Amino acid sequence: MFDIVIRGGMLHRGDGEAPLEADVAIRDGVIAQIGTGLGPAEREIDAKGQIVTPGFIDIHTHYDGQASWDDELRPSIDHGVTTAVMGNCGVGFAPVREADHDKLIKLMEGVEDIPGTALYEGLTWDWESFPDYLDALAKMPRTIDIAAMVPHDPLRVYVMGDRAVFSEPANDDDIAEMRRLTREALQAGAIGFATGRSDVHKTADGDWTPSSEATRDELTGIAKAFEGLDFGVVQAVSDFNLERGEQDFDEEWQIVADYAKASGRPFSFSLMQRDFAPEQWVKLTELSEKLKQEGVDARMQVAPRAIGVFLGFNCTFHPFMGYPSYKTIADLPLAERVAKMKTPEFKAQILSEKTDKVSGPGSSVPPLADLLLEHIEFVAEKFFQLGNPPDYEQPPENSLAAKARAKGVSIYEMIYDTLLERDGQELIYLPLYNYTELNYDNVLKMMEHPQALYGLSDGGAHVGTVCDASMPTYMITHWTRDRERGRKLDLPRAIRMLTGAQADYLGMRDRGYIREGMRADLNVIDLDALQLEPPYMKQDLPAGGQRLLQGATGYTATLVKGEVVMADGKLTGARPGGLYRAGQDVLEAAE
C-alpha cells in the first residue's frame, strides 16, 4: 500500500527529455515507484491529461525575515515552488548582535523594500550566530523547504561594527574572522555565501550597503572558507560600475571573477539588459564563458521576463508622490485620497505643479526614482496596464504614452486617470530592465545560453513594487504556450530550468527530478488551465504591512515531502517543509 499514487500524468522528470506517461507512487515522503498500473494507495490523484513535474526550486529569494514568522511562504507556494533559497545579494539577518538589529532592518528595508514596521514586529531574533539562525529556522514546520546563504552585509557588521557601515576596508584580522564565521555557517548547513555590490542598493536611510565596496582581498579571503568543502555555492550582484566607464567595468568584473575563483565552488551572478548600457549583458555573457573556460563553474541568473516595478497609490512609488498637492493628502486612507483626486479642482491643481525630489538623505527611495520623474515623457513609453490575464510582453502601441497621444491628452493626465481606475487600486507596470527593445527576444537569448540559470524572482522582497515570485508560472505559460511575438521554449527545457538544473547547481542530490528514491516534491498541473492572475495588494504583514501578491489557476496539487500542501489553489494545512541543510551528507561521509 502506497501513501499516494499520482496516476496517468505526463511526467516531465527534470532532465529536459521528452515526457513519459506513467504513475508515480509515494511512500514515506519519497518516490517509491514509477510505472503503469501501480498498486493501491491511501490517496490517489488523477493526473490524466495533466503534467507532473518535480517541485520548482527558486535559487533567488529574500524570505530571510519572513521565514522567522511565516509558515506559508506566499507567494512562492502559489507557483509550484517547493524549495526556496534566501540570503541572496548579501542581505540578511545573521550573524547579528542585539545592538545591530536596527542596522539590519534598515538595510533590508532599503535594499529589498520590505516594510521596516513589519520586520520590527515580525522578526523573532532568537539567534546571534548563523548556526543559531539556522537552528531557529529549523524549529518551524512550513509549507516548503528553505535554504539559506551566508549574507555578506550582516557578517561584515558583526565583525567590523560601525566600521562596516562607513565602508572602511577590512583589515587582515577582520577578513580572517569573516572567513572563520563563514566556514562555521557552511558546516552548520548554509548553502553558500552571497555578496552585494550594486550602486542601486541603499539602506532605508539612503546609505551605501556595508559590502558594496568590499575589496578584492576581503572577497577572496572570505571565499577561501570553502577550501576542502565539496558543497556550497557563491553568488554576487553587481552593476559592474557601468556608469563609471570601461576601465572601472573591467576592474569590477575582475574583482568578482577573482572572488569566484577563490571559492572553488559554483558561482552565479545576476544578468539583465539595462537600457543605459544595452550591450553590457552581451559582454558579461562572453566574460562568463571565459571564466568557465578558466575552470570556474560560472552561471548567469536570468529572469524569464522584465525586471520591472508596479506603480500605484498603494505601492512604494508612484509618479505623483513628490507633488506638493499630493503630499498634503499622502497620509489619508486610499478611499479618501481617491475621492479628493477625482475632484476636477484637485486634478487641475496637481497637474499644474512640478514634482519635488523623492530620494536623497534619509530616504530609501533610490535616485533612479527621481531620474524617472525627470524624464517621465520618455519613461512612459514603457508604462503599461497588465490587464487580465496579465500581459508582460506588450507592443509599443499599448503604452500609456501611445494611448495619451491617441487620446490627445498629456502623459501626466493619462497616468493620473489610469491610477484612479478600480477605485485607486490600478497598477501601472514599468519594465525597467530586459525590455529595451520592447520585446523579449534578448531575454530568450539569455535563457537559452548553456550557462543560464532561472533566477531573480526576489520572492519575499520588493513587496511594495514587485511580485516576481510568480515567474515559475510565467515561465511555463508564456514561454511554452502563449508567446505570440517570437519563438518559444520547449516545455521539457523550461521545466528543467525550474527543477533539475537548479538542483544540480546547488548540489541538492535528493530533489529536482522525478526518480525513484528522490524526495516526493512534485507538481500536478493542468497545463490548459494554468494561468497567472493579476497582482494585487494585500495588508497581511506584521504591523499591518502590505505586499503585492499574485495567484494562479491550474495547479491541481503541489506536494512537499509526499504531502499535498496545495490543492486546486488552496492551502491544505500540511506543513512538511523545513530547513534544508547543505553538505551534511558530505561532512558525515568525510568523518
C-alpha positions in Angstrom: 0.0 0.0 0.0 1.4 3.4 -1.1 0.6 6.6 0.7 -0.2 8.4 -2.6 -0.3 7.4 -6.3 -0.5 10.1 -9.0 -2.0 8.3 -11.9 -1.7 8.8 -15.6 0.1 12.1 -15.9 2.8 13.1 -18.4 5.9 13.1 -16.3 8.4 15.9 -17.0 11.2 14.4 -15.0 13.5 17.4 -14.7 16.1 16.1 -17.2 14.9 18.0 -20.2 13.9 14.8 -22.0 10.5 14.1 -23.6 7.8 13.4 -21.1 6.7 9.9 -20.1 3.1 8.9 -19.4 3.2 7.0 -16.1 2.1 6.7 -12.5 4.1 8.0 -9.6 3.8 6.1 -6.3 4.9 7.8 -3.0 5.7 6.2 0.3 7.2 7.9 3.4 7.9 11.2 1.6 9.9 9.5 -1.2 9.1 8.5 -4.8 8.8 4.7 -4.3 7.9 3.6 -7.8 7.3 4.9 -11.3 5.4 2.9 -13.8 1.9 1.9 -15.0 -0.8 0.1 -13.2 0.9 0.7 -9.8 -0.8 -0.8 -6.7 -3.3 0.7 -4.4 -2.7 3.8 -2.2 -4.4 5.6 0.6 -4.9 8.5 -1.7 -5.0 8.8 -5.4 -4.6 11.9 -7.6 -5.9 11.7 -11.1 -3.4 13.4 -13.4 -4.8 12.2 -16.7 -4.4 14.9 -19.3 -2.1 16.9 -17.0 1.6 17.2 -16.5 3.6 16.1 -13.4 6.8 17.9 -12.6 9.4 18.0 -9.8 8.7 20.8 -7.3 10.2 24.0 -8.5 13.4 25.3 -6.9 13.9 29.1 -6.6 17.5 30.0 -6.1 17.0 33.7 -5.6 14.6 34.8 -2.8 14.7 37.1 0.2 12.5 35.4 2.8 15.2 35.9 5.4 12.9 37.8 7.7 9.6 36.4 6.7 10.7 32.9 7.3 11.1 33.6 11.0 7.4 34.3 11.4 5.6 32.9 8.4 5.0 29.2 7.7 3.2 29.6 4.4 5.8 31.5 2.4 3.5 33.0 -0.1 3.6 33.9 -2.9 6.2 31.2 -3.8 4.0 28.3 -2.7 1.2 29.6 -5.1 3.5 29.0 -8.0 4.8 25.4 -7.6 7.9 26.3 -5.6 8.9 23.6 -3.1 12.4 24.8 -2.2 13.4 28.5 -1.8 17.0 29.7 -1.3 17.3 33.0 0.6 20.2 35.3 1.7 21.0 36.4 -1.8 22.6 39.8 -2.7 24.4 39.9 0.7 21.5 41.0 2.8 20.0 39.0 5.7 19.7 38.9 9.5 22.5 36.7 10.7 25.0 36.8 12.3 23.9 39.7 14.4 24.4 41.3 17.8 21.4 42.7 19.6 22.8 46.3 19.2 22.7 45.9 15.4 19.1 44.7 14.9 18.2 48.2 13.8 21.0 48.4 11.2 20.0 45.2 9.5 16.3 46.1 9.4 17.1 49.4 7.8 19.4 47.6 5.3 16.7 45.1 4.3 14.0 47.8 4.2 16.1 49.9 1.8 17.6 47.2 -0.4 14.7 44.8 -0.6 11.7 47.2 0.0 10.3 45.2 3.0 8.4 47.4 5.4 10.6 48.1 8.5 7.5 48.1 10.7 6.7 44.5 9.6 10.3 43.5 10.3 10.4 45.2 13.7 7.2 43.4 14.8 7.7 40.1 12.9 11.4 39.2 13.4 11.8 36.8 16.4 15.6 37.5 16.8 16.1 34.3 18.7 19.6 33.9 17.3 23.0 35.6 17.2 25.4 33.3 15.2 24.5 32.0 11.8 24.2 28.4 13.1 21.8 29.8 15.7 19.8 31.3 12.9 19.6 28.0 11.1 18.5 26.3 14.3 15.8 28.9 14.8 14.5 28.4 11.3 14.5 24.6 11.7 12.1 24.8 14.6 9.2 26.0 12.4 7.4 23.5 10.1 6.3 25.2 6.9 4.7 24.6 3.5 8.0 24.3 1.6 11.7 23.9 2.3 14.0 26.8 2.7 17.8 27.0 2.4 20.0 30.0 3.5 23.1 31.7 2.1 25.5 33.5 4.4 24.9 37.2 3.6 28.0 39.4 3.4 26.4 42.6 4.9 25.4 41.3 8.4 28.6 39.2 8.5 30.6 42.4 7.9 28.6 44.4 10.5 29.0 41.6 13.0 32.8 41.5 12.7 33.6 45.2 12.0 30.8 47.1 13.8 30.4 50.7 12.7 33.5 50.5 10.6 31.4 48.2 8.2 28.6 50.8 7.9 31.0 53.6 7.0 32.6 51.4 4.2 36.0 51.2 5.8 38.3 48.5 4.2 38.5 45.3 6.2 41.9 44.5 7.7 43.6 41.1 7.8 42.1 40.2 11.2 38.6 41.2 10.0 38.9 39.1 6.9 40.2 36.1 8.9 37.2 36.3 11.3 34.7 36.6 8.4 36.2 33.6 6.8 36.1 31.6 10.1 32.4 32.5 10.6 31.5 31.7 7.1 33.2 28.3 7.4 31.3 27.7 10.7 28.0 28.6 8.9 28.7 26.3 6.0 29.5 23.4 8.3 26.2 24.1 10.0 24.3 23.8 6.7 24.4 27.1 5.0 24.1 26.6 1.2 26.6 29.2 0.2 27.8 32.8 0.5 26.4 35.9 -1.2 27.6 39.4 -1.6 26.0 42.6 -3.0 27.9 45.3 -4.9 25.0 47.2 -6.6 25.1 51.0 -6.6 21.3 51.0 -6.6 21.1 49.2 -3.2 20.8 51.6 -0.3 19.7 51.3 3.3 16.4 52.9 4.5 18.5 56.0 5.4 19.9 56.2 1.9 23.4 55.0 2.9 25.6 52.5 1.0 25.3 48.9 1.9 28.2 47.6 4.0 29.6 45.2 1.4 29.1 47.4 -1.6 32.7 48.4 -1.9 34.4 45.5 -0.3 38.0 45.0 -1.6 39.3 42.1 -3.6 41.3 40.9 -0.6 38.1 40.8 1.5 36.0 38.9 -1.0 38.7 36.4 -1.9 39.7 36.0 1.7 36.1 35.1 2.7 35.7 32.8 -0.3 38.6 30.7 0.9 36.2 29.4 3.6 35.1 26.9 1.0 38.6 25.2 0.8 38.2 21.5 1.2 34.4 21.5 1.2 32.6 19.7 -1.6 29.4 21.7 -1.3 28.1 25.2 -1.4 27.8 28.0 -4.0 28.8 31.7 -4.1 26.6 34.5 -5.5 27.0 38.1 -6.4 25.0 41.0 -7.6 26.8 44.0 -9.2 26.2 46.8 -11.6 29.8 46.4 -12.7 30.3 50.1 -12.4 28.6 50.6 -15.7 28.2 54.4 -15.2 31.9 54.9 -14.4 33.4 53.8 -17.7 35.0 50.8 -19.4 38.1 50.7 -17.1 36.1 50.6 -13.9 33.8 47.9 -15.5 36.9 45.7 -16.3 38.2 46.2 -12.7 34.9 45.4 -11.1 34.5 42.2 -13.2 38.0 41.1 -12.3 37.2 41.5 -8.6 34.0 39.4 -8.9 35.8 36.8 -11.0 38.7 36.5 -8.5 36.1 36.0 -5.7 34.5 33.2 -7.7 37.9 31.6 -8.4 39.0 31.8 -4.8 35.9 29.8 -3.7 36.5 26.9 -6.0 32.7 26.4 -6.0 29.8 27.0 -8.5 29.2 30.8 -8.9 26.3 32.8 -10.2 25.6 36.5 -10.8 22.6 38.5 -11.9 22.3 39.1 -15.7 19.9 41.6 -17.3 19.7 44.1 -20.1 19.8 47.7 -18.9 18.6 50.5 -21.1 21.5 52.8 -20.4 24.0 50.0 -21.3 22.1 47.8 -23.7 25.1 45.7 -24.8 26.6 45.2 -21.4 24.8 41.9 -21.0 26.5 40.5 -24.1 29.9 41.4 -22.8 29.1 39.8 -19.4 28.0 36.7 -21.2 31.3 36.5 -23.0 33.2 37.1 -19.8 31.2 34.4 -18.1 32.1 32.0 -20.9 35.8 32.9 -20.5 35.5 32.3 -16.7 34.1 28.9 -17.3 37.0 28.1 -19.6 39.3 29.0 -16.8 37.8 26.3 -14.6 35.0 28.1 -12.7 31.5 26.7 -12.8 30.2 30.1 -13.7 26.4 30.7 -14.2 24.2 33.7 -15.0 20.9 34.1 -13.2 18.4 35.3 -15.7 14.7 36.2 -15.4 12.0 34.9 -17.8 10.6 38.4 -18.1 11.4 42.0 -17.5 12.8 43.2 -14.2 10.0 45.6 -13.6 8.1 47.5 -10.9 4.5 48.4 -10.3 3.4 52.0 -9.7 0.3 52.7 -7.7 -1.2 54.8 -4.9 -0.7 51.8 -2.5 2.7 51.0 -3.8 6.1 52.1 -2.6 6.4 54.5 -5.5 4.1 56.3 -7.9 4.7 59.4 -10.2 2.7 61.9 -8.1 4.3 61.2 -4.6 6.6 64.1 -4.9 4.0 66.7 -5.9 3.2 69.3 -3.3 -0.6 68.9 -3.5 -0.3 65.1 -3.2 1.9 65.4 -0.1 -1.0 67.2 1.6 -3.2 64.0 1.3 -0.5 61.3 1.3 -1.3 60.1 4.8 -5.0 59.7 4.2 -6.7 56.3 3.6 -6.8 55.3 0.0 -10.5 55.9 -0.4 -10.2 59.4 0.9 -7.2 60.2 -1.3 -9.1 58.9 -4.4 -12.2 60.9 -3.6 -10.1 64.1 -3.3 -8.1 63.3 -6.5 -11.3 62.7 -8.5 -12.4 66.3 -8.0 -11.7 68.5 -11.0 -10.2 71.2 -8.9 -7.6 68.9 -7.2 -6.7 67.3 -10.6 -6.2 70.7 -12.2 -4.0 71.8 -9.3 -1.8 68.8 -9.2 -1.3 68.7 -13.0 -0.2 72.3 -12.9 2.7 71.5 -10.4 6.2 70.1 -10.7 7.5 67.3 -8.6 9.9 67.6 -5.7 12.7 65.1 -5.3 11.8 61.9 -3.6 15.2 60.4 -3.0 18.2 61.8 -1.0 19.5 61.7 2.6 17.1 59.9 4.9 15.1 58.4 2.0 15.2 54.8 0.9 13.8 55.7 -2.5 16.6 55.2 -4.9 17.9 58.1 -7.1 16.6 56.2 -10.1 13.1 57.3 -9.0 14.0 60.9 -9.4 15.5 60.1 -12.8 12.3 58.6 -13.8 10.3 61.6 -12.7 12.6 64.0 -14.6 12.1 62.1 -17.8 8.5 60.9 -17.4 7.5 61.6 -21.0 10.2 59.2 -22.2 9.8 56.6 -19.5 6.0 56.5 -20.1 6.8 54.8 -23.4 7.3 51.7 -21.1 4.2 52.3 -18.9 1.7 49.5 -19.4 -1.5 48.2 -17.8 -1.1 44.5 -17.4 -4.8 43.5 -18.0 -6.4 40.2 -17.1 -4.8 37.8 -17.8 -1.6 39.8 -17.2 0.4 40.5 -20.4 4.1 41.3 -19.6 5.2 41.5 -23.2 3.2 44.2 -24.8 3.9 46.2 -28.0 4.8 49.9 -28.0 1.3 50.9 -29.1 -0.1 49.6 -25.8 2.0 52.0 -23.7 0.3 54.8 -21.8 2.4 57.3 -23.8 0.9 55.9 -27.0 -2.6 56.0 -25.6 -2.1 59.6 -24.4 -1.1 60.6 -27.9 -4.1 58.8 -29.4 -6.4 60.4 -26.9 -4.9 63.9 -27.3 -4.1 64.4 -23.6 -0.8 64.9 -21.7 1.0 61.9 -20.4 0.5 63.2 -16.8 -3.2 63.3 -17.2 -3.2 59.8 -18.7 -1.1 58.5 -15.8 -3.3 60.3 -13.3 -6.6 58.9 -14.7 -5.1 55.4 -15.1 -4.0 55.2 -11.4 -7.5 56.3 -10.3 -9.1 53.3 -12.1 -10.5 50.5 -9.9 -11.0 53.0 -7.0 -7.4 53.8 -7.0 -6.1 50.3 -6.9 -5.0 50.2 -10.5 -1.3 49.4 -11.1 1.0 50.6 -13.9 3.7 48.2 -14.9 7.1 49.6 -15.7 9.6 47.1 -17.2 12.9 48.7 -16.1 15.3 46.1 -17.4 15.1 43.4 -20.1 12.7 45.4 -22.2 15.0 47.9 -24.1 13.6 46.8 -27.5 10.1 46.4 -26.1 10.2 42.6 -26.7 11.7 39.6 -25.1 14.0 38.4 -27.9 17.1 39.2 -25.8 15.5 37.5 -22.8 15.2 34.4 -24.8 18.8 34.6 -25.8 19.8 34.8 -22.2 17.6 31.9 -21.2 18.9 29.7 -24.0 22.6 30.2 -23.0 24.1 27.0 -21.7 25.3 28.8 -18.6 22.0 30.4 -17.7 20.0 29.6 -14.6 16.5 30.6 -13.8 16.6 33.2 -11.1 15.9 36.8 -9.8 12.4 36.1 -8.6 13.2 38.0 -5.4 10.4 36.2 -3.6 9.6 38.0 -0.3 11.3 41.2 -1.4 10.3 44.5 -3.0 6.9 43.7 -1.7 5.6 47.2 -2.4 6.6 47.3 -6.1 7.3 43.8 -7.4 5.7 40.3 -7.4 8.1 38.2 -9.4 7.8 35.1 -7.3 5.1 34.3 -9.8 7.8 33.8 -12.5 7.8 30.0 -12.5 4.1 30.1 -13.7 5.0 32.7 -16.3 8.0 30.6 -17.4 5.6 27.8 -18.3 2.6 29.7 -19.6 4.2 32.4 -21.6 7.3 30.7 -22.9 6.0 27.3 -23.8 2.3 28.1 -24.7 1.2 31.7 -25.0 4.0 33.8 -26.6 3.0 35.4 -29.9 5.8 37.9 -30.5 8.6 35.4 -31.2 10.0 32.0 -30.6 9.0 29.9 -27.6 10.8 27.4 -25.4 10.2 23.6 -25.4 8.2 22.6 -22.3 10.8 20.0 -21.1 13.5 22.6 -21.3 11.5 25.1 -19.3 10.7 22.5 -16.6 14.4 21.5 -16.4 15.4 25.1 -15.8 13.0 25.3 -12.9 13.9 21.9 -11.4 16.8 19.6 -12.3 19.2 22.4 -13.4 18.6 24.2 -10.1 19.3 21.1 -8.0 22.4 20.3 -10.0 23.8 23.9 -9.5 23.0 23.8 -5.7 24.3 20.3 -5.2 20.9 19.1 -4.0 21.0 15.4 -4.6 17.6 14.5 -3.2 15.3 16.7 -5.3 14.8 18.3 -8.7 14.0 15.1 -10.6 11.2 12.5 -10.8 13.2 9.4 -10.0 12.7 6.5 -7.6 14.3 7.3 -4.3 14.1 11.1 -4.7 12.0 13.3 -2.4 8.4 13.5 -3.4 8.4 17.2 -4.1 6.0 17.3 -7.1 3.5 19.5 -9.0 0.4 18.2 -10.8 -0.5 20.9 -13.3 -3.5 21.3 -15.7 -1.5 23.0 -18.4 -4.6 24.1 -20.3 -5.9 25.8 -17.2 -2.6 27.2 -16.0 -2.9 31.0 -15.8 -1.5 33.9 -13.9 -3.9 36.2 -12.1 -3.4 39.9 -11.8 -1.2 41.2 -9.0 -3.0 42.7 -6.0 -2.0 44.5 -2.8 -2.8 42.7 0.5 -2.4 44.0 4.0 -1.2 40.9 5.8 2.3 41.5 7.0 3.1 42.1 10.7 2.1 45.6 12.0 -0.4 45.9 9.2 2.3 46.0 6.5 1.2 45.4 2.9 2.6 43.5 0.0 1.9 42.6 -3.6 0.6 39.0 -4.1 -0.3 37.2 -7.3 -2.2 33.9 -7.6 -2.5 31.4 -10.4 -5.1 28.8 -11.5 -4.2 25.4 -12.9 -2.1 23.9 -10.0 -4.1 20.7 -9.2 -1.7 19.7 -6.5 1.7 20.7 -5.0 3.4 18.0 -2.9 6.3 18.6 -0.5 7.9 15.5 1.0 5.0 13.4 -0.1 2.3 15.6 1.4 -0.2 17.7 -0.5 0.3 21.3 0.6 -1.7 23.0 -2.1 -4.8 21.5 -3.8 -6.6 23.5 -6.5 -5.1 26.7 -5.4 -5.9 26.3 -1.7 -3.5 25.5 1.2 -4.3 22.2 2.8 -2.8 22.9 6.2 0.0 20.4 5.8 3.4 21.7 6.8 6.0 19.1 5.8 8.6 21.6 4.8 11.6 22.7 6.9 15.2 23.8 6.7 17.5 22.3 4.0 21.0 22.0 5.5 23.6 21.7 2.8 26.5 19.4 2.9 25.5 17.3 5.8 25.9 14.1 3.9 29.3 15.1 2.6 30.5 16.1 6.1 29.2 12.8 7.6 31.0 10.8 4.9 34.2 12.7 5.5 34.1 11.9 9.2 
